[in-house]
Amino acid sequence: MSLNSTLDIDIVRANSSKINTVDFENLTFGNVFTDYMLVCDFKEGTWQKPSIKPYEPFLIDPSAKVFHYGQAIFEGMKAYKDENDDVWLFRPEENFYRFNKSAVRMAMPEVPENVFIEGLKTILTMEKEWVKKGLGNTLYIRPFMIAIGSGVIAQPSSQYRFMIILSPARSYYSGEVKVLIAEHYSRAANGGIGAAKAAGNYSAQFYPTKLANDQGFQQIIWTDDATHTKLEEAGTMNVFFRINDTLYTAPTSERILDGITRKSLIDIAKRDGIKVEERSVLVSELIEGIKDGSLKEIFGAGTAAVVNPIIGFSYQDTYYELPKIEDSIALQLKEKLTKIQYKLAEDTFGWTVKI
């Protein structure tokens, strides 16, 4: 995928930058945004000329279908700065393909490659100073699309808005994570939109996650909707289980998001001789693994945290603590992946793209 820009973009310059007002040492994830945003509207059956303008609120009709029927999708990406002050993206084509896969599932128009990729390159070039050097410093990238067509009739919108906003971020660390294994609530169902990065997937998780939080757990490991015996995702992340020296993770499906971090960790593990199996893992296997000592690790994998180790889980009112281990595969994989992203290790896969 080429990042040589041929896209015609209207650019409106800000009078000044707010970068000097930001405390980059004390960032709350997703709360601070850069000077500019990219906007491109779809109307009358075609995509309009995109623009990059100062970050600001915008007006929208109260009857816009995003409010009433939930047509909204997004992606999560990051930009990294190496020691030479060059800015890099990590597998952006995967985010582009998945974004449009989500769009198709939500009856929304696919975003052209040049608008997504070249638009992203242009805004990142303008916002390069917001990407700080140092392991753990990133610029979080949020491309999203919403239905802005007016009217409350229950049908897809005829107008949409694609946007990219940027937020500086530091290392995401949530402390020791204990999880509750879902016995009633489900993240997604067969035939549903679980494989799409649709906004409604995430809001539907808030209530059961709140119930888990009230019990002292940070996240939920979701189970399949039919039997609640198969382990699927952890919170908003894909999930891995280390049993003895093999990593297991659920195969992607129409219920499970095709995580880019997930597939990258699988590729690194296989390259380095770690056995990986993509198959359904049963709750009963975890409990048996705790009892016989074969369950070594559980960890989530996603863009924000990269890898999030889990120290214990609860099922049917019984809490099971995982053993403390010295040779954590989770932390090894996290280090190897982040070194590739920050250009501190050779990218043998060709995943990184220079801006």
Residue pairs with C-beta under 8 A, 6 or more apart in sequence:
1 92
1 93
1 96
1 113
1 117
1 353
3 117
3 118
3 121
3 353
3 354
3 355
5 114
5 118
5 121
5 122
6 114
6 118
7 50
7 114
7 115
7 118
7 119
7 122
8 49
9 38
9 49
9 50
9 51
9 52
9 119
9 122
10 49
10 50
10 51
10 52
10 53
11 51
11 52
11 53
11 122
11 126
12 51
12 52
12 53
12 54
13 54
14 35
14 36
14 54
17 35
17 129
18 35
19 34
19 35
19 129
19 130
22 32
22 168
24 132
24 137
24 168
24 170
25 170
27 168
27 169
27 170
29 140
29 167
29 169
29 170
29 172
29 304
30 140
30 167
30 169
31 167
32 167
32 168
33 55
33 165
33 166
33 167
34 55
34 127
34 130
34 139
34 165
34 166
34 167
34 168
35 54
35 55
35 126
35 127
35 130
36 52
36 53
36 54
36 55
36 123
36 126
36 127
36 166
37 52
37 53
37 54
37 55
37 56
37 123
37 163
37 164
37 165
37 166
38 50
38 51
38 52
38 119
38 120
38 122
38 123
38 162
38 163
38 164
39 50
39 51
39 52
39 53
39 58
39 161
39 162
39 163
40 47
40 48
40 49
40 50
40 51
40 111
40 115
40 119
40 161
40 162
40 163
41 47
41 48
41 148
41 159
41 160
41 161
41 162
42 48
42 109
42 159
42 160
42 161
42 162
43 158
43 159
43 160
47 109
47 111
47 112
47 115
47 162
50 115
50 119
50 162
52 119
52 122
52 123
52 126
55 165
60 66
60 148
61 148
61 150
63 150
63 151
63 152
64 146
64 147
64 148
64 149
64 150
64 157
65 71
65 147
65 148
65 149
65 150
65 151
65 152
65 156
65 157
66 72
66 146
66 147
66 148
66 157
68 152
69 147
69 154
69 157
70 198
70 199
70 200
71 106
71 107
71 108
71 146
71 147
71 156
71 157
71 160
72 106
72 144
72 145
72 146
72 147
72 198
72 199
72 200
73 99
73 102
73 103
73 106
73 108
73 144
73 145
73 196
73 197
73 198
73 199
74 142
74 143
74 144
74 145
74 197
74 199
75 95
75 98
75 99
75 141
75 142
75 143
75 144
75 197
76 95
76 140
76 141
76 142
76 197
76 302
76 303
76 304
77 89
77 90
77 92
77 95
77 140
77 141
77 142
77 143
77 303
78 89
78 90
78 138
78 139
78 140
78 141
78 169
78 303
78 341
79 87
79 88
79 89
79 124
79 131
79 138
79 139
79 141
79 166
79 355
80 87
80 88
80 89
80 90
80 131
80 138
80 341
80 342
80 343
81 87
81 88
81 131
81 132
81 133
81 137
82 88
82 133
82 342
82 343
82 344
83 133
83 343
85 133
86 343
86 354
86 355
87 124
87 128
87 131
87 354
87 355
88 341
88 343
88 352
88 353
88 354
88 355
89 120
89 124
89 352
89 353
89 355
90 260
90 340
90 341
90 351
90 352
90 353
91 260
91 264
91 351
91 353
92 117
92 120
92 353
93 117
94 260
94 263
95 143
95 260
96 111
96 113
96 116
96 117
98 197
98 258
98 260
99 111
99 116
99 143
99 145
99 197
100 110
100 111
101 195
101 196
102 108
102 196
102 197
102 198
103 109
103 110
103 111
103 145
104 110
105 193
105 195
105 196
105 198
106 193
106 196
106 198
107 156
108 145
108 147
108 156
108 157
108 160
109 160
111 145
111 162
115 162
116 143
116 162
119 164
120 141
120 143
120 164
121 355
123 164
123 166
124 131
124 139
124 141
124 166
124 355
125 355
127 139
127 166
128 355
130 139
130 166
130 168
131 137
131 138
131 139
131 168
132 168
135 171
135 338
135 342
135 344
136 170
136 171
137 168
137 169
137 170
137 171
138 168
138 169
138 170
139 166
139 167
139 168
139 169
140 166
140 167
140 168
140 169
140 303
140 304
141 164
141 166
142 164
142 165
142 166
142 167
143 162
143 163
143 164
144 162
144 163
144 164
144 165
145 160
145 161
145 162
145 163
146 160
146 161
146 163
147 156
147 157
147 159
147 160
148 157
148 159
148 160
148 161
149 157
149 158
149 159
149 160
169 304
172 304
172 305
172 306
173 305
174 218
174 305
174 308
175 218
176 311
177 218
177 219
177 300
177 308
177 309
177 310
177 311
178 216
178 217
178 218
178 310
178 311
178 312
178 313
178 314
178 319
179 212
179 217
179 218
179 219
179 220
179 221
179 234
179 235
179 298
179 310
179 312
179 313
179 314
180 212
180 215
180 217
180 219
180 220
180 221
180 313
180 314
180 315
181 220
181 221
181 223
181 231
181 283
181 286
181 313
181 314
181 315
182 208
182 220
182 221
182 222
182 223
182 228
183 223
183 228
183 315
183 316
184 208
184 228
185 207
185 208
185 220
185 222
186 222
186 223
186 224
186 225
186 228
187 194
187 201
187 204
187 205
187 222
187 232
187 233
187 255
188 194
188 195
188 201
188 222
188 225
188 232
188 254
188 255
188 256
189 225
189 255
190 225
190 226
190 254
190 255
191 254
192 254
192 255
193 200
193 201
194 201
194 253
194 254
194 255
194 256
194 257
195 252
195 253
195 254
195 255
195 256
195 257
195 258
197 257
202 236
205 220
205 235
205 236
208 220
209 219
209 220
209 235
212 218
212 219
212 220
215 314
217 314
218 235
219 234
219 235
219 300
219 310
220 234
220 235
221 231
221 232
221 233
221 234
221 239
221 298
221 313
222 231
222 232
222 233
222 234
223 229
223 230
223 231
223 232
223 283
224 230
224 232
224 255
224 280
225 255
228 283
229 282
229 283
229 284
230 250
230 280
230 281
230 282
230 283
231 239
231 241
231 250
231 280
231 281
231 282
231 283
231 286
232 239
232 250
232 255
232 256
233 239
233 250
233 256
233 257
234 298
234 299
234 300
234 308
234 310
235 300
236 302
237 259
237 261
237 300
237 301
237 302
237 305
237 308
238 249
238 250
238 256
238 257
238 259
238 261
238 262
238 300
238 301
238 302
239 249
239 250
239 298
239 299
239 300
239 301
240 247
240 248
240 249
240 262
240 265
240 297
240 298
240 299
240 300
240 301
240 330
241 247
241 248
241 249
241 281
241 285
241 286
241 289
241 295
241 297
241 298
242 248
242 295
242 296
242 297
242 298
242 329
242 330
243 285
243 289
243 294
243 295
243 296
244 294
244 296
245 274
245 275
245 296
245 329
246 275
246 276
246 277
247 266
247 269
247 274
247 275
247 276
247 277
247 329
248 276
248 277
248 278
248 279
248 281
249 262
249 266
249 276
249 277
249 278
249 281
250 256
250 278
250 279
250 280
250 281
251 278
251 279
251 280
252 258
252 259
259 301
259 302
260 303
261 301
261 302
261 303
261 306
261 307
261 337
262 301
262 302
264 337
264 349
264 351
265 301
265 307
265 333
265 337
266 276
266 278
267 349
268 333
268 336
268 337
269 275
269 276
269 329
269 333
270 276
271 348
272 336
274 329
283 315
285 295
286 295
286 298
286 313
286 315
286 320
287 315
287 320
288 294
289 295
290 320
290 322
293 323
295 322
296 322
296 323
296 325
296 329
297 309
297 310
297 322
297 325
297 328
297 329
297 330
298 309
298 310
298 313
298 322
299 307
299 308
299 309
299 310
299 330
300 307
300 308
300 310
301 307
301 308
302 308
306 334
306 337
306 338
307 330
307 331
307 333
307 334
307 337
309 328
309 330
309 331
310 322
311 321
311 322
312 319
312 320
312 321
312 322
313 319
313 320
313 322
314 320
336 345
338 344
339 345
340 346
340 347
340 349
340 351
340 352
341 352
343 352
